[in-house]
Amino acid sequence: MTCINCRQKKLKVHHRIILHILHSDFFLFRSQCHTPDKKQRECPHCIEAGVPCEYDPVNPSPTTANTPHHDSPLIRQPLHRGPQSLSRPGYYATQPNNMQEEQCEYLEWKGFVSGTDTQQRVRPMHICSTTPDIIVCSHSQHIPGDKCWRGTIDSFFNGSVERRKIKKPPVNESFLCVDTQFIKAFVLLAINHVNIPLEIEATRHNESGEVLVHISLLPNQLNHFFQRNLTILEVDRLLCGYPPFYREVLNCNGIRVPSPIRTDYDVSRGGWVIGAGLSSTNPIPVYVDKFYQDTTIRGEVFWRALTHVKALLENNIRLLYLDNALISKRINAVINGLTHIIDEKTDSGLDRALQDSGLMSYTPRILTQEECIRAMKIFNGSCKLDNDGLANLKTQLQGMILEVLKAALLGAKACITYVKDPGRELDLNIPAILANSERVFLRGCRADPISSRGTIGARLIDLVATMH
């Protein structure tokens, strides 16, 4: 075995050596254990350099100084590596007896979402025993107390079993450390079109710099209806900035159709807009507006996709039907409607752009699963095809061009209805301190108020209500 720091081969020392350093009660043990499962305590290179060694030294008491180190109970104790425990550079003091009280469990997002894509697709983010017609969650309830997080976050994310320990802030309270992604996921899953049941309080601990958070449910039950069937993969991608209409499987008139978003590149294309027009799947009430880090434009994920739909209609589909006056008129109407939505950032006045096209009153036939997949795939394609590509495109659109145009129009309307007013952005609905924190420590109820408080606002109720 070798030391991680210096990669020096372990000393072939056959007897225990006691080094007297500065004080008679300060000893370092270093030896070669005679059993294969024991480690040498420290290599000389680390001692000379004054750095912590892989073979963690200990400071035995005088009563154990004459005891072989592999028989000493001190060796088997985990070591506290905080800066207050350093007796000399490179030497860690023995762990205090109350170390267990200075630690708490750490629920990590990476570990929670780990697994193959297949496993993630079939596994719900939250496993609830209630039947689909009951919207009250059987798990998450806020019971006031010093560990109220057990009834909210901890029991809600019940798919996690293994958690490691982490040092908690030096506060005489019980904590559960979680990655901030869990708070955001909880908001996504908790909000529905009827009730906004969350209150989040957050503050930064001065000494440790950690963020302390308390979450209340108002009232003391969590209702989740739209979002109860979201999988871990779906929530993970939604938190990465996928559009709020994203699902792995869409419901198109009772037909299950796979999502047109198969890679991150598809987020900026138009297939998912067509899917929003074909599907009855509801978007989540809030979304993460951060997929494109290089822009400050609100809702950029919508505008890029709508622009792609418009460009494909202008450069490809319009050229295929120049000899058909009725279809050409309706294609131009959809292009005008998209231009109005993109330029004005509203659906107000959209009817004038569609005037006399007859498209709004047109009742499309129900497309088959294969036709839905084909329609969405077309709008994931190139916005400027060559002659062979245009000929193939016309073949693909045969018998469903009006249905595709209606889907493009309905999908664009669904997008602008969702994004036209600010307030759906997830980071605006949680305390700002959480938006820039990777992990937080959940705390129990306290008598004194916490400095930064964020309630999932009533304005969101109005926004979501406009969709139903």
C-alpha positions as CSV (number, residue, x, y, z in Angstrom):
1,M,0.0,0.0,0.0
2,T,1.2,3.5,-0.7
3,C,0.3,7.0,0.8
4,I,-2.2,9.0,-1.3
5,N,-0.2,12.2,-0.7
6,C,3.4,11.2,-1.4
7,R,3.0,7.8,-3.0
8,Q,5.9,6.5,-0.9
9,K,6.1,2.8,-0.3
10,K,5.3,1.9,3.3
11,L,8.2,1.5,5.6
12,K,9.2,-2.0,6.3
13,V,9.4,-1.4,10.0
14,H,9.0,-4.6,12.1
15,H,8.7,-3.0,15.5
16,R,6.6,-0.3,17.0
17,I,8.3,3.1,17.2
18,I,7.4,5.8,19.6
19,L,8.3,9.4,18.6
20,H,8.5,12.0,21.4
21,I,7.4,15.3,19.9
22,L,7.6,18.5,21.9
23,H,5.8,17.2,24.9
24,S,6.0,13.9,26.8
25,D,2.3,13.3,26.4
26,F,2.3,13.8,22.6
27,F,3.1,10.6,20.8
28,L,2.8,9.4,17.2
29,F,2.6,5.7,16.5
30,R,4.0,4.3,13.4
31,S,4.4,0.6,12.7
32,Q,4.0,-2.2,10.3
33,C,1.1,-4.3,11.3
34,H,1.7,-8.0,11.1
35,T,-1.8,-8.8,9.8
36,P,-2.6,-8.1,6.1
37,D,-5.7,-6.1,6.9
38,K,-4.0,-3.4,9.0
39,K,-2.4,-0.2,7.7
40,Q,0.8,1.4,8.5
41,R,-0.1,4.6,10.4
42,E,2.1,7.2,8.5
43,C,4.9,7.5,6.1
44,P,8.0,9.6,6.9
45,H,7.6,11.8,3.8
46,C,4.3,13.2,5.1
47,I,5.8,13.8,8.6
48,E,8.6,15.8,7.1
49,A,6.3,17.8,4.8
50,G,3.8,18.4,7.6
51,V,0.7,17.3,5.6
52,P,-2.1,14.9,6.6
53,C,-1.2,11.4,5.6
54,E,-3.5,8.6,4.4
55,Y,-2.4,6.5,7.4
56,D,-4.1,8.7,9.9
57,P,-2.0,9.3,13.1
58,V,-3.5,9.4,16.5
59,N,-2.5,10.9,19.8
60,P,-2.7,8.0,22.3
61,S,-3.1,8.7,26.0
62,P,-0.4,7.6,28.4
63,T,-2.6,4.7,29.5
64,T,-2.5,3.3,25.9
65,A,1.0,4.3,25.0
66,N,2.3,0.8,25.6
67,T,-0.5,-0.9,23.8
68,P,0.1,-2.1,20.2
69,H,-1.7,0.3,17.9
70,H,-3.7,-2.3,16.0
71,D,-5.2,-3.4,19.3
72,S,-6.1,0.1,20.4
73,P,-9.7,1.1,20.2
74,L,-8.6,4.6,19.3
75,I,-7.4,3.4,15.9
76,R,-10.8,2.2,15.0
77,Q,-12.5,5.5,15.6
78,P,-13.2,7.7,12.6
79,L,-11.1,10.9,12.8
80,H,-12.5,14.4,13.0
81,R,-10.6,16.4,10.3
82,G,-11.8,19.9,11.1
83,P,-9.2,22.6,11.6
84,Q,-9.8,22.8,15.4
85,S,-8.5,19.3,15.8
86,L,-5.0,19.9,14.5
87,S,-2.3,19.6,17.2
88,R,0.5,20.1,14.7
89,P,0.4,20.4,10.8
90,G,-0.2,16.9,9.5
91,Y,-1.4,15.5,12.8
92,Y,-5.1,15.0,13.7
93,A,-6.3,14.8,17.2
94,T,-8.4,11.9,18.4
95,Q,-12.1,12.1,17.5
96,P,-14.3,13.5,20.4
97,N,-16.8,11.2,21.9
98,N,-19.8,13.3,20.8
99,M,-18.9,13.2,17.1
100,Q,-22.1,11.5,16.3
101,E,-24.0,14.6,17.6
102,E,-21.9,16.8,15.3
103,Q,-23.0,15.0,12.2
104,C,-26.2,14.6,10.2
105,E,-27.4,12.6,7.2
106,Y,-26.7,14.0,3.7
107,L,-29.2,13.3,1.0
108,E,-27.3,13.8,-2.3
109,W,-29.0,14.4,-5.6
110,K,-26.4,12.6,-7.7
111,G,-26.8,9.5,-5.6
112,F,-30.6,9.7,-5.8
113,V,-30.8,10.0,-9.6
114,S,-28.0,7.4,-10.2
115,G,-28.8,4.4,-12.3
116,T,-29.4,3.6,-15.9
117,D,-31.8,5.7,-18.0
118,T,-34.2,2.7,-18.1
119,Q,-34.3,2.4,-14.4
120,Q,-34.9,6.2,-14.0
121,R,-37.7,6.3,-16.6
122,V,-39.8,3.7,-14.8
123,R,-39.1,4.9,-11.3
124,P,-41.4,7.7,-10.0
125,M,-39.7,10.6,-8.2
126,H,-42.2,10.1,-5.4
127,I,-43.8,6.8,-4.5
128,C,-47.2,7.3,-3.0
129,S,-49.6,4.7,-1.8
130,T,-52.7,6.8,-2.5
131,T,-54.9,5.9,-5.5
132,P,-54.8,8.3,-8.6
133,D,-58.2,9.8,-7.8
134,I,-57.0,11.0,-4.3
135,I,-54.8,14.1,-4.5
136,V,-53.7,14.2,-0.9
137,C,-50.3,12.7,-0.4
138,S,-50.0,10.0,2.2
139,H,-46.4,10.9,3.1
140,S,-45.6,14.6,3.3
141,Q,-47.1,16.3,6.3
142,H,-45.6,19.1,8.3
143,I,-45.7,18.2,12.0
144,P,-44.2,21.0,14.1
145,G,-41.1,20.0,16.0
146,D,-37.3,20.0,15.9
147,K,-37.3,17.3,13.2
148,C,-40.3,18.5,11.2
149,W,-38.3,17.9,8.0
150,R,-38.9,14.2,8.5
151,G,-42.6,14.7,7.6
152,T,-41.8,16.9,4.6
153,I,-38.7,16.4,2.5
154,D,-37.3,13.2,4.1
155,S,-40.4,11.1,3.8
156,F,-41.4,12.6,0.5
157,F,-38.2,11.5,-1.3
158,N,-38.7,7.9,-0.1
159,G,-36.8,6.3,-2.9
160,S,-33.4,6.9,-1.2
161,V,-32.0,4.5,1.4
162,E,-28.2,4.9,1.7
163,R,-27.0,8.3,3.0
164,R,-23.6,9.3,4.2
165,K,-22.9,11.4,7.3
166,I,-21.7,15.0,7.0
167,K,-20.5,17.5,9.6
168,K,-23.4,19.8,10.5
169,P,-23.2,23.5,11.5
170,P,-22.3,24.1,15.1
171,V,-25.9,24.7,16.2
172,N,-27.6,22.7,18.9
173,E,-30.3,21.5,16.5
174,S,-31.1,18.4,14.4
175,F,-30.5,18.8,10.7
176,L,-30.9,16.9,7.4
177,C,-28.5,18.1,4.7
178,V,-29.8,18.0,1.2
179,D,-28.7,19.2,-2.2
180,T,-30.7,22.2,-3.3
181,Q,-32.0,20.2,-6.2
182,F,-34.3,18.4,-3.7
183,I,-35.9,21.7,-2.6
184,K,-36.5,22.7,-6.3
185,A,-37.8,19.2,-7.1
186,F,-40.1,19.4,-4.0
187,V,-41.5,22.7,-5.3
188,L,-42.1,21.2,-8.8
189,L,-43.9,18.3,-7.3
190,A,-45.9,20.2,-4.7
191,I,-47.4,23.0,-6.7
192,N,-50.6,22.3,-8.6
193,H,-53.3,24.5,-10.3
194,V,-55.4,24.7,-7.1
195,N,-53.2,25.1,-4.1
196,I,-49.8,26.7,-3.4
197,P,-49.0,24.9,-0.1
198,L,-45.3,25.8,0.6
199,E,-43.5,28.4,2.7
200,I,-39.7,28.3,2.6
201,E,-37.5,30.2,5.1
202,A,-33.8,30.4,4.7
203,T,-30.8,32.1,6.4
204,R,-27.0,31.8,6.2
205,H,-25.2,30.6,9.4
206,N,-22.4,33.2,10.1
207,E,-19.8,30.8,11.5
208,S,-20.1,27.9,9.0
209,G,-21.4,29.8,6.0
210,E,-24.0,27.0,5.5
211,V,-27.6,27.8,4.5
212,L,-30.2,26.7,7.0
213,V,-33.7,26.1,5.7
214,H,-37.2,25.5,7.2
215,I,-40.1,24.3,5.0
216,S,-43.7,24.5,6.0
217,L,-46.7,23.1,4.2
218,L,-49.8,25.2,4.1
219,P,-52.0,23.6,5.1
220,N,-50.3,20.6,6.7
221,Q,-50.8,18.3,3.7
222,L,-49.2,18.1,0.3
223,N,-51.5,18.0,-2.7
224,H,-49.9,16.7,-5.9
225,F,-52.0,15.9,-8.8
226,F,-50.4,16.7,-12.2
227,Q,-46.9,15.9,-11.0
228,R,-47.4,12.8,-9.0
229,N,-46.3,10.5,-11.9
230,L,-43.1,12.4,-12.9
231,T,-40.1,10.1,-13.0
232,I,-36.6,10.8,-11.6
233,L,-35.3,11.3,-15.1
234,E,-38.0,13.8,-16.0
235,V,-37.6,15.8,-12.9
236,D,-33.8,15.8,-13.3
237,R,-34.1,17.1,-16.9
238,L,-36.8,19.7,-16.0
239,L,-34.5,21.0,-13.3
240,C,-31.8,21.3,-16.0
241,G,-34.0,23.7,-18.0
242,Y,-36.1,21.4,-20.2
243,P,-39.4,23.0,-21.3
244,P,-42.3,22.6,-18.8
245,F,-44.2,20.6,-21.5
246,Y,-41.5,17.9,-21.4
247,R,-42.5,14.3,-20.5
248,E,-40.9,11.1,-21.6
249,V,-44.3,9.9,-22.9
250,L,-47.0,12.3,-24.2
251,N,-50.7,11.6,-24.1
252,C,-52.0,12.4,-27.6
253,N,-55.8,11.8,-27.6
254,G,-55.3,8.7,-25.5
255,I,-52.3,7.4,-27.5
256,R,-48.9,7.1,-25.8
257,V,-46.3,8.9,-27.9
258,P,-42.6,9.1,-27.0
259,S,-41.2,12.6,-26.4
260,P,-39.6,14.3,-29.4
261,I,-36.8,15.5,-27.0
262,R,-34.3,12.7,-27.2
263,T,-31.1,14.8,-26.6
264,D,-30.3,18.3,-25.3
265,Y,-30.1,19.6,-28.9
266,D,-33.8,18.9,-29.4
267,V,-34.7,21.5,-26.7
268,S,-34.0,24.3,-29.1
269,R,-35.9,22.7,-32.0
270,G,-39.6,22.7,-32.7
271,G,-40.7,19.1,-32.2
272,W,-41.8,19.7,-28.6
273,V,-43.9,22.7,-29.6
274,I,-45.8,20.4,-32.1
275,G,-46.1,17.9,-29.3
276,A,-47.6,20.5,-27.0
277,G,-50.2,21.1,-29.8
278,L,-51.0,17.4,-30.2
279,S,-50.9,16.4,-26.6
280,S,-53.2,16.9,-23.7
281,T,-50.3,16.6,-21.2
282,N,-50.3,19.6,-18.9
283,P,-47.1,21.6,-18.3
284,I,-45.7,21.9,-14.8
285,P,-46.8,25.2,-13.2
286,V,-43.2,26.5,-12.8
287,Y,-40.1,25.9,-14.8
288,V,-36.3,26.4,-14.5
289,D,-35.3,29.2,-16.9
290,K,-31.6,28.4,-17.2
291,F,-31.1,26.0,-20.1
292,Y,-29.2,28.7,-22.0
293,Q,-26.6,30.2,-19.8
294,D,-25.4,32.6,-22.4
295,T,-28.5,34.8,-22.4
296,T,-30.5,37.0,-20.1
297,I,-33.7,36.8,-22.1
298,R,-36.5,35.4,-20.0
299,G,-38.0,32.2,-21.4
300,E,-35.3,31.7,-24.0
301,V,-36.2,28.0,-24.3
302,F,-39.6,29.0,-25.7
303,W,-38.4,31.7,-28.2
304,R,-35.7,29.5,-29.8
305,A,-38.1,26.6,-30.3
306,L,-40.8,28.9,-31.7
307,T,-38.3,30.5,-34.0
308,H,-37.3,27.1,-35.3
309,V,-40.9,26.2,-36.1
310,K,-41.4,29.5,-38.0
311,A,-38.2,29.0,-40.0
312,L,-39.1,25.5,-41.0
313,L,-42.5,26.6,-42.1
314,E,-41.1,29.5,-44.1
315,N,-38.1,27.8,-45.7
316,N,-39.4,24.3,-46.2
317,I,-43.2,23.6,-45.9
318,R,-44.3,26.9,-47.6
319,L,-42.4,26.0,-50.8
320,L,-44.1,22.7,-51.1
321,Y,-47.7,24.1,-51.5
322,L,-47.2,27.2,-53.6
323,D,-49.6,25.7,-56.2
324,N,-52.4,25.0,-53.6
325,A,-54.1,28.3,-52.7
326,L,-56.0,27.0,-49.6
327,I,-53.1,25.2,-48.0
328,S,-50.7,28.0,-48.9
329,K,-53.1,30.6,-47.3
330,R,-53.2,28.6,-44.0
331,I,-49.4,28.1,-44.0
332,N,-48.9,31.8,-44.3
333,A,-51.5,32.4,-41.5
334,V,-49.5,30.2,-39.1
335,I,-46.3,32.0,-40.1
336,N,-48.0,35.4,-39.4
337,G,-49.3,34.1,-36.1
338,L,-45.8,32.9,-35.0
339,T,-44.3,36.2,-36.1
340,H,-46.8,38.1,-34.0
341,I,-46.1,35.8,-30.9
342,I,-42.3,36.0,-31.2
343,D,-42.2,39.8,-31.9
344,E,-44.9,40.9,-29.5
345,K,-44.4,38.3,-26.8
346,T,-48.2,37.9,-26.3
347,D,-51.2,36.2,-27.8
348,S,-53.2,39.3,-27.7
349,G,-54.1,40.3,-31.3
350,L,-53.3,36.8,-32.6
351,D,-56.8,36.4,-34.0
352,R,-56.2,39.3,-36.4
353,A,-53.0,37.6,-37.7
354,L,-55.1,34.4,-38.4
355,Q,-58.1,36.3,-39.9
356,D,-59.9,34.5,-42.8
357,S,-57.6,31.5,-42.7
358,G,-60.2,29.2,-41.3
359,L,-57.6,27.4,-39.3
360,M,-58.9,28.2,-35.9
361,S,-62.3,26.7,-36.7
362,Y,-60.8,23.7,-38.4
363,T,-61.3,20.4,-36.5
364,P,-58.3,18.1,-37.2
365,R,-58.6,14.4,-37.3
366,I,-56.9,12.3,-34.6
367,L,-53.4,11.3,-35.8
368,T,-52.1,7.8,-35.3
369,Q,-49.1,7.2,-33.1
370,E,-46.8,6.9,-36.1
371,E,-48.2,10.2,-37.6
372,C,-47.6,12.0,-34.3
373,I,-44.0,10.8,-34.1
374,R,-43.5,11.8,-37.7
375,A,-45.0,15.2,-37.3
376,M,-42.8,16.0,-34.3
377,K,-39.7,14.6,-36.0
378,I,-40.2,16.9,-39.0
379,F,-39.9,20.0,-36.8
380,N,-36.8,18.6,-35.2
381,G,-35.2,18.6,-38.6
382,S,-33.3,21.1,-40.6
383,C,-34.8,24.5,-41.4
384,K,-33.4,24.6,-44.9
385,L,-33.6,21.4,-47.0
386,D,-32.3,20.7,-50.4
387,N,-34.5,19.5,-53.3
388,D,-34.3,15.9,-52.3
389,G,-35.1,16.8,-48.7
390,L,-38.1,18.8,-49.8
391,A,-39.5,16.0,-51.9
392,N,-39.2,13.6,-49.0
393,L,-40.8,16.1,-46.7
394,K,-43.8,16.4,-48.9
395,T,-44.2,12.7,-48.8
396,Q,-44.1,12.7,-45.1
397,L,-46.8,15.4,-44.8
398,Q,-49.2,13.8,-47.3
399,G,-52.6,13.5,-45.7
400,M,-51.8,15.4,-42.5
401,I,-50.6,18.9,-43.5
402,L,-53.7,20.6,-42.0
403,E,-53.3,18.6,-38.8
404,V,-49.7,19.6,-38.6
405,L,-50.5,23.3,-39.1
406,K,-53.2,23.2,-36.4
407,A,-50.8,21.5,-34.0
408,A,-48.1,24.1,-34.7
409,L,-50.7,26.9,-34.0
410,L,-52.0,25.3,-30.8
411,G,-48.5,24.5,-29.6
412,A,-47.4,28.1,-30.1
413,K,-50.5,29.4,-28.3
414,A,-49.9,27.0,-25.4
415,C,-46.3,28.3,-25.2
416,I,-47.1,32.0,-25.2
417,T,-50.0,31.5,-22.8
418,Y,-47.5,29.9,-20.4
419,V,-44.5,32.3,-20.7
420,K,-46.0,35.7,-21.5
421,D,-46.2,36.9,-17.9
422,P,-43.3,36.6,-15.5
423,G,-43.6,34.7,-12.3
424,R,-43.4,31.0,-13.4
425,E,-39.6,30.9,-13.1
426,L,-38.8,28.6,-10.3
427,D,-35.9,30.7,-9.0
428,L,-38.3,33.6,-8.5
429,N,-40.5,31.5,-6.3
430,I,-37.9,30.4,-3.7
431,P,-35.6,32.5,-1.5
432,A,-32.7,34.0,-3.6
433,I,-30.2,32.4,-1.3
434,L,-31.3,29.0,-2.4
435,A,-30.8,29.7,-6.1
436,N,-27.1,30.1,-5.6
437,S,-26.5,27.3,-3.1
438,E,-25.5,23.7,-3.9
439,R,-26.6,22.2,-0.6
440,V,-28.6,23.3,2.5
441,F,-29.3,22.1,6.0
442,L,-33.0,21.5,6.7
443,R,-33.8,22.5,10.3
444,G,-36.9,22.0,12.5
445,C,-39.4,24.5,13.7
446,R,-38.1,27.5,15.6
447,A,-39.8,30.1,17.8
448,D,-37.9,33.0,16.3
449,P,-38.4,33.9,12.6
450,I,-35.7,33.3,10.0
451,S,-34.4,36.2,8.1
452,S,-35.2,35.3,4.5
453,R,-38.6,34.0,3.8
454,G,-40.1,33.0,0.5
455,T,-43.7,32.0,0.0
456,I,-44.7,30.4,-3.3
457,G,-46.8,33.4,-4.2
458,A,-50.5,34.0,-4.9
459,R,-49.6,35.5,-8.3
460,L,-48.7,32.0,-9.4
461,I,-52.3,30.8,-8.7
462,D,-53.6,33.4,-11.1
463,L,-51.0,32.4,-13.8
464,V,-51.8,28.7,-13.5
465,A,-55.6,29.4,-13.4
466,T,-55.4,30.9,-16.9
467,M,-54.4,27.6,-18.3
468,H,-57.5,25.7,-17.1
